[in-house]
Amino acid sequence: MSDAPKTRPKVPEGKSRFVKTTQQAPNAKGFVGYKTTWEPFQKEVPYKTPKKP
């Protein structure tokens, strides 16, 4: 076996309609995490009180 430290290859940013995934930097133990960012599915409209009869 090799004595070289294990490294993960750089993964390109993943994009889809509502999700974006990016690779994070490795921590002290060598764990490489991924950050997932969700885009909103629907628009939020401010509430308006209905007209009184």
DABEL-V568507 format. One line per field, one symbol per residue. ss: DSSP state (H for helix, E for strand, L for the rest). burial: 1 if it has 9 or more other ideal C-beta (glycine too) atoms within 8 Angstrom, else 0. Layout:
ss=???
burial=???
This chain:
ss=LLLLLLLLLLLLLEELLLEEEEELLLLLLLLLLEEEEELLLLLLLLLLLLLLL
burial=00000000000001000011111000000001000000000000000000000
